[in-house]
Amino acid sequence: MAEKITGILTFDINSGTFWITCEDESPLTQIQFGDSFEVKVGEDWIPTKIEIGSDSEGALIFKLKDTPYEGMLDGLDVRM
Protein backbone atom coordinates (compact mmCIF):
# COMPACT_ATOMS: atom_id res chain seq x y z
CA MET A 1 0.00 0.00 0.00
CA ALA A 2 1.37 3.42 -0.96
CA GLU A 3 2.10 5.91 1.79
CA LYS A 4 -0.48 8.69 2.11
CA ILE A 5 0.41 12.31 1.42
CA THR A 6 -0.19 14.22 4.66
CA GLY A 7 -0.17 17.99 5.04
CA ILE A 8 -2.28 21.11 5.40
CA LEU A 9 -5.31 22.01 3.28
CA THR A 10 -4.67 25.26 1.41
CA PHE A 11 -6.89 27.16 -1.04
CA ASP A 12 -5.12 29.07 -3.81
CA ILE A 13 -7.38 32.05 -4.46
CA ASN A 14 -5.54 32.92 -7.70
CA SER A 15 -6.24 29.57 -9.39
CA GLY A 16 -9.34 28.59 -7.41
CA THR A 17 -7.82 25.24 -6.43
CA PHE A 18 -7.24 23.32 -3.22
CA TRP A 19 -3.84 21.84 -2.39
CA ILE A 20 -2.27 19.67 0.25
CA THR A 21 0.82 21.63 1.25
CA CYS A 22 3.81 21.33 3.57
CA GLU A 23 4.08 23.58 6.62
CA ASP A 24 5.99 26.12 4.48
CA GLU A 25 3.02 26.06 2.03
CA SER A 26 4.96 24.23 -0.70
CA PRO A 27 2.40 22.23 -2.72
CA LEU A 28 2.43 18.44 -2.39
CA THR A 29 -0.64 17.55 -4.46
CA GLN A 30 -3.76 19.20 -5.81
CA ILE A 31 -7.25 18.19 -4.69
CA GLN A 32 -9.92 18.24 -7.40
CA PHE A 33 -13.66 18.38 -6.74
CA GLY A 34 -14.81 14.79 -6.38
CA ASP A 35 -11.48 13.56 -4.99
CA SER A 36 -11.73 11.54 -1.78
CA PHE A 37 -9.31 12.35 1.02
CA GLU A 38 -9.27 12.40 4.83
CA VAL A 39 -9.40 15.29 7.30
CA LYS A 40 -8.44 15.14 10.95
CA VAL A 41 -11.38 15.81 13.28
CA GLY A 42 -10.16 15.67 16.87
CA GLU A 43 -7.99 12.54 16.97
CA ASP A 44 -9.80 10.75 14.11
CA TRP A 45 -9.24 10.76 10.34
CA ILE A 46 -12.62 11.15 8.58
CA PRO A 47 -13.13 10.34 4.87
CA THR A 48 -14.46 13.40 3.03
CA LYS A 49 -14.82 15.32 -0.24
CA ILE A 50 -15.06 19.02 -1.03
CA GLU A 51 -18.61 20.17 -1.70
CA ILE A 52 -20.18 23.53 -2.48
CA GLY A 53 -23.16 24.54 -0.37
CA SER A 54 -24.78 27.74 0.81
CA ASP A 55 -24.84 29.55 4.13
CA SER A 56 -27.92 30.89 5.91
CA GLU A 57 -27.86 34.00 3.70
CA GLY A 58 -27.65 32.03 0.44
CA ALA A 59 -23.95 32.75 -0.28
CA LEU A 60 -21.95 29.86 -1.76
CA ILE A 61 -19.42 28.25 0.58
CA PHE A 62 -17.08 25.26 0.56
CA LYS A 63 -17.91 22.33 2.85
CA LEU A 64 -16.19 19.06 3.71
CA LYS A 65 -18.70 16.22 3.44
CA ASP A 66 -19.54 14.38 6.71
CA THR A 67 -17.53 16.84 8.84
CA PRO A 68 -18.32 20.04 10.77
CA TYR A 69 -16.03 22.07 8.47
CA GLU A 70 -17.36 24.73 6.11
CA GLY A 71 -16.39 28.20 4.90
CA MET A 72 -12.67 28.89 5.20
CA LEU A 73 -11.03 25.46 5.09
CA ASP A 74 -7.37 26.54 5.06
CA GLY A 75 -5.11 25.07 7.71
CA LEU A 76 -6.88 21.75 8.30
CA ASP A 77 -4.78 18.58 8.64
CA VAL A 78 -5.51 16.35 5.65
CA ARG A 79 -4.13 13.27 3.93
CA MET A 80 -4.70 11.58 0.60
C-alpha positions as a Python dict, from the first residue, in 0.01 Angstrom:
ca = {
    (1, 'M'): (0, 0, 0),
    (2, 'A'): (137, 342, -96),
    (3, 'E'): (210, 591, 179),
    (4, 'K'): (-48, 869, 211),
    (5, 'I'): (41, 1231, 142),
    (6, 'T'): (-19, 1422, 466),
    (7, 'G'): (-17, 1799, 504),
    (8, 'I'): (-228, 2111, 540),
    (9, 'L'): (-531, 2201, 328),
    (10, 'T'): (-467, 2526, 141),
    (11, 'F'): (-689, 2716, -104),
    (12, 'D'): (-512, 2907, -381),
    (13, 'I'): (-738, 3205, -446),
    (14, 'N'): (-554, 3292, -770),
    (15, 'S'): (-624, 2957, -939),
    (16, 'G'): (-934, 2859, -741),
    (17, 'T'): (-782, 2524, -643),
    (18, 'F'): (-724, 2332, -322),
    (19, 'W'): (-384, 2184, -239),
    (20, 'I'): (-227, 1967, 25),
    (21, 'T'): (82, 2163, 125),
    (22, 'C'): (381, 2133, 357),
    (23, 'E'): (408, 2358, 662),
    (24, 'D'): (599, 2612, 448),
    (25, 'E'): (302, 2606, 203),
    (26, 'S'): (496, 2423, -70),
    (27, 'P'): (240, 2223, -272),
    (28, 'L'): (243, 1844, -239),
    (29, 'T'): (-64, 1755, -446),
    (30, 'Q'): (-376, 1920, -581),
    (31, 'I'): (-725, 1819, -469),
    (32, 'Q'): (-992, 1824, -740),
    (33, 'F'): (-1366, 1838, -674),
    (34, 'G'): (-1481, 1479, -638),
    (35, 'D'): (-1148, 1356, -499),
    (36, 'S'): (-1173, 1154, -178),
    (37, 'F'): (-931, 1235, 102),
    (38, 'E'): (-927, 1240, 483),
    (39, 'V'): (-940, 1529, 730),
    (40, 'K'): (-844, 1514, 1095),
    (41, 'V'): (-1138, 1581, 1328),
    (42, 'G'): (-1016, 1567, 1687),
    (43, 'E'): (-799, 1254, 1697),
    (44, 'D'): (-980, 1075, 1411),
    (45, 'W'): (-924, 1076, 1034),
    (46, 'I'): (-1262, 1115, 858),
    (47, 'P'): (-1313, 1034, 487),
    (48, 'T'): (-1446, 1340, 303),
    (49, 'K'): (-1482, 1532, -24),
    (50, 'I'): (-1506, 1902, -103),
    (51, 'E'): (-1861, 2017, -170),
    (52, 'I'): (-2018, 2353, -248),
    (53, 'G'): (-2316, 2454, -37),
    (54, 'S'): (-2478, 2774, 81),
    (55, 'D'): (-2484, 2955, 413),
    (56, 'S'): (-2792, 3089, 591),
    (57, 'E'): (-2786, 3400, 370),
    (58, 'G'): (-2765, 3203, 44),
    (59, 'A'): (-2395, 3275, -28),
    (60, 'L'): (-2195, 2986, -176),
    (61, 'I'): (-1942, 2825, 58),
    (62, 'F'): (-1708, 2526, 56),
    (63, 'K'): (-1791, 2233, 285),
    (64, 'L'): (-1619, 1906, 371),
    (65, 'K'): (-1870, 1622, 344),
    (66, 'D'): (-1954, 1438, 671),
    (67, 'T'): (-1753, 1684, 884),
    (68, 'P'): (-1832, 2004, 1077),
    (69, 'Y'): (-1603, 2207, 847),
    (70, 'E'): (-1736, 2473, 611),
    (71, 'G'): (-1639, 2820, 490),
    (72, 'M'): (-1267, 2889, 520),
    (73, 'L'): (-1103, 2546, 509),
    (74, 'D'): (-737, 2654, 506),
    (75, 'G'): (-511, 2507, 771),
    (76, 'L'): (-688, 2175, 830),
    (77, 'D'): (-478, 1858, 864),
    (78, 'V'): (-551, 1635, 565),
    (79, 'R'): (-413, 1327, 393),
    (80, 'M'): (-470, 1158, 60),
}
